[in-house]
Amino acid sequence: MKKVMLTVGCYLALAGGFSARAADTLKVDLKKALEIALNDNPTIKIADKEIERVDYSQKAAWYGLLPSLSGTGQYTRNVELQTMALGGTSIKIGQDNAINLGLSLSIPIVAPALWKSIQLTTLEMQLAAEKARASKITLRSDVTKAYYNVLLAQDSYKTLQESYSIARENYDLAKHRYETGMAAEYDYISAEVQMNNLLPNLLQVENGIVQARMYLKVLIGLSVEVALETEGNLADFEKSVTAADISREFLLNNNSDLVQLGIQQQQLQKSLQLQRTQHLPTLAAFGNIQYQGMGDDDDKMGSDMMSPQQTVVIPGGLKWYDPAASIGLQLNVPIFSGFSNTIKEKQIKIQAKELELQREYLESTLTVQARTALDNMNKAVRQMESNKKAVELAEKGYRIAGNRYNTGMGTMLELNNSALALMQSKFSYHQAISDYLSAKADYEKIVGQENS
């Protein structure tokens, strides 16, 4: 009785452990995987931080229009005062200690370079936002293809398991017939070889499933320790496998690479305008206020030479003069600064020409890639239809070969070949669906489609 209770307790403990593991397993479909990726993937977080950084840069440019206020302070210790000879008498000029305090206010009124800088930061924000969109499009494409690869590996593993079960049945049948003298030893050996040949493939595909899931977890931002399980199989997407119209024109206006090149071209135009503002005058308003204090080491309460209205006496002998204030306008007109500005303008023009050539080349490349993706989609459609028919014929052929072998009219070689043909046709069927879905993901990435 104790042994029975101990055994039951062990089973309950194991069942509880398996239930906890099952509860910890994260089950996702494609929609859920994309949702997690767009929230937790590091590249998306980095892109969002870049937008935040550029936003501060844009604010800093706007703050350049605000008045600027600066304070200055200077203390001077005259070690040796300047001496002036006057009528045979030497007079020392100055005092031992001097302090100057001041405030300066500056307000830009006409500042062409500042306005162009603000426009540049606006374009920089647009570029950062477009790069963030590109990161999302690329991540969506990568996660989608990784998810399909997991399904392909799982379907391949399931097909291999079915083939191994068939090979196992054939082996048992050949063994029984051999032991009863109804079949040759060759059939028995051939069936065993066919069964054993599938075991390494099972192990290889099982390892492929682990690696495919691990890559998917990395893409969606999960720890590799998290147990992940994908829902569905490739056959669920069969209805979405439809022929694409390759005669239509490709709309590449939303392609992120082209959009980024367009923004960069605008940035170069603004940079050229900014460089040309170096030839324009600037106008600013300013205001200054200054306090000055002076005194000798032997002064205690100030000099009697100054009237009370001119000085403010403080302990220590330092006399503060009444503050001096001034306001005005400052005009800065550039006249000649060498040829550096002209050289920089030429450099910017060359960069603009380079971007124009890059854009033309990129448009041609993307057109070819988009057409290739559509061709691959149509090719996969034809392959899937052909392979689906091949699966039906292979199943029928396997049943016929099995009946022939059971009645003694067929051979184990025919049975093994029909089982192998069935396995290969299922592989090709799943591969065709996977190829279509991957080509579709590539096409959506090329045209800049954000949602499938």
Residue pairs with C-beta under 8 A, 6 or more apart in sequence:
21 227
24 226
24 227
25 227
25 228
25 229
26 222
26 226
26 227
26 228
26 229
27 229
27 230
27 231
28 36
28 220
28 228
28 229
28 230
28 231
29 230
29 231
29 232
30 144
30 147
33 143
33 147
33 216
33 220
33 230
34 140
34 143
34 144
34 220
36 220
36 221
36 222
37 44
37 139
37 140
37 143
37 219
37 220
37 221
38 44
38 136
38 139
38 140
39 221
40 220
40 221
40 222
41 139
41 219
41 220
41 221
42 221
43 135
43 139
44 132
44 135
44 136
44 139
46 135
47 128
47 131
47 132
47 135
47 136
48 132
50 128
50 131
50 132
51 125
51 128
51 129
51 132
53 128
54 121
54 124
54 125
54 127
54 128
55 125
57 121
57 124
58 118
58 121
58 122
58 124
58 125
60 121
61 114
61 117
61 118
61 120
61 121
62 118
64 108
64 111
64 114
64 117
64 118
65 108
65 111
65 114
67 105
67 106
67 107
68 105
68 106
68 107
69 103
69 104
69 105
70 103
70 104
70 106
71 101
71 102
71 103
71 104
72 100
72 101
72 102
72 103
72 104
73 99
73 100
73 101
73 102
74 99
74 100
74 101
75 97
75 98
75 99
76 97
76 98
76 99
76 100
77 96
77 97
78 94
78 95
78 96
78 97
78 98
81 92
81 93
81 94
81 95
81 96
82 92
82 93
82 94
83 90
83 91
83 92
83 93
84 90
84 91
84 92
84 93
85 91
94 294
95 294
95 295
95 296
96 295
96 296
96 297
97 293
97 294
97 295
97 296
97 297
97 318
98 292
98 293
98 294
99 291
99 292
99 293
99 294
99 318
100 290
100 291
100 292
100 293
101 290
101 291
101 292
101 293
102 288
102 289
102 290
102 291
103 288
103 289
103 290
104 286
104 287
104 288
105 286
105 287
105 288
106 284
106 285
106 286
107 284
107 285
107 286
108 114
108 282
108 283
108 284
109 283
109 284
109 285
109 329
110 281
110 282
110 283
110 284
111 282
111 283
111 284
112 277
112 280
112 282
113 274
113 277
113 278
113 280
113 282
116 270
116 273
116 274
116 277
117 274
119 270
120 267
120 270
120 271
120 274
123 263
123 266
123 267
123 270
124 267
126 263
127 260
127 263
127 264
127 267
130 256
130 259
130 260
130 263
131 256
131 260
133 256
133 450
134 256
134 257
134 260
136 450
137 256
137 445
137 448
137 449
137 450
138 445
139 219
140 445
140 450
140 452
141 441
141 442
141 444
141 445
142 219
143 216
143 219
143 220
144 437
144 441
144 452
145 437
145 438
145 441
146 212
146 215
146 216
146 219
147 216
147 230
148 234
148 434
148 437
148 438
148 441
149 212
149 215
149 216
149 434
150 209
150 212
150 213
150 216
150 230
151 230
151 232
151 233
151 234
151 434
152 234
152 430
152 431
152 434
153 205
153 208
153 209
153 212
154 209
154 230
154 233
155 233
155 234
155 235
155 430
156 205
156 208
156 427
156 430
157 202
157 205
157 206
157 209
158 233
159 423
159 426
159 427
159 430
160 198
160 201
160 202
160 205
160 423
161 202
162 423
162 426
163 198
163 419
163 422
163 423
164 195
164 198
164 199
164 202
166 398
166 419
166 422
167 191
167 194
167 195
167 198
167 416
167 419
168 195
170 191
170 194
170 195
170 412
170 415
170 416
170 419
171 188
171 191
171 192
171 194
171 195
173 191
173 405
173 406
174 183
174 187
174 188
174 190
174 191
174 192
174 412
175 188
175 191
177 183
177 187
177 188
178 184
178 185
178 187
178 188
182 408
183 412
186 412
187 411
187 412
190 412
190 413
190 416
191 412
191 416
194 416
194 419
194 420
213 228
213 230
214 224
216 228
216 230
217 223
217 224
217 226
217 228
218 224
222 228
234 430
234 433
234 434
234 437
235 430
235 433
237 433
237 437
238 384
238 433
240 437
241 380
241 381
241 384
241 432
241 433
241 436
241 437
242 381
243 377
243 378
243 381
244 374
244 377
244 378
244 443
245 374
246 371
246 374
246 375
246 378
250 366
250 367
250 370
250 371
250 446
250 447
251 447
252 258
252 363
252 366
252 367
252 370
252 446
252 447
252 448
253 259
253 448
254 447
254 448
254 449
255 366
255 446
255 447
255 448
256 448
257 362
257 366
258 359
258 362
258 363
258 366
259 448
261 355
261 358
261 359
261 362
262 359
264 355
265 352
265 355
265 356
265 359
268 348
268 351
268 352
268 355
269 352
271 348
272 345
272 348
272 349
272 352
275 341
275 344
275 345
275 348
276 341
276 345
278 334
278 337
278 341
279 334
279 341
280 334
281 331
281 332
281 333
281 334
282 331
282 332
283 329
283 330
283 331
283 332
284 329
284 330
284 332
285 327
285 328
285 329
285 330
286 327
286 328
286 329
286 330
287 325
287 326
287 327
287 328
288 325
288 326
288 327
289 323
289 324
289 325
289 326
290 323
290 324
290 325
291 320
291 321
291 323
292 320
292 321
292 324
293 318
293 319
293 320
293 321
294 318
294 319
294 321
295 302
295 316
295 317
295 318
295 319
296 317
297 317
298 317
299 317
299 318
299 319
300 316
300 317
301 313
301 315
301 317
302 311
302 313
302 317
302 319
303 311
303 319
306 319
310 321
310 322
311 319
311 320
311 321
312 319
312 320
312 322
313 319
314 320
366 446
369 442
369 446
370 443
370 446
370 447
373 439
373 440
373 442
373 443
373 446
374 439
374 443
376 435
376 436
376 439
376 442
377 436
377 439
377 440
377 443
379 435
380 432
380 433
380 435
380 436
380 439
381 436
383 428
383 432
383 435
384 429
384 432
384 433
384 436
387 425
387 428
387 429
387 432
388 429
390 425
390 428
390 429
391 422
391 425
391 426
391 429
393 425
394 418
394 421
394 422
394 424
394 425
394 426
395 422
397 418
397 421
397 422
398 415
398 418
398 419
398 421
398 422
400 418
401 410
401 414
401 415
401 417
401 418
402 415
402 418
403 410
404 410
404 414
405 411
405 412
405 414
405 415
444 452
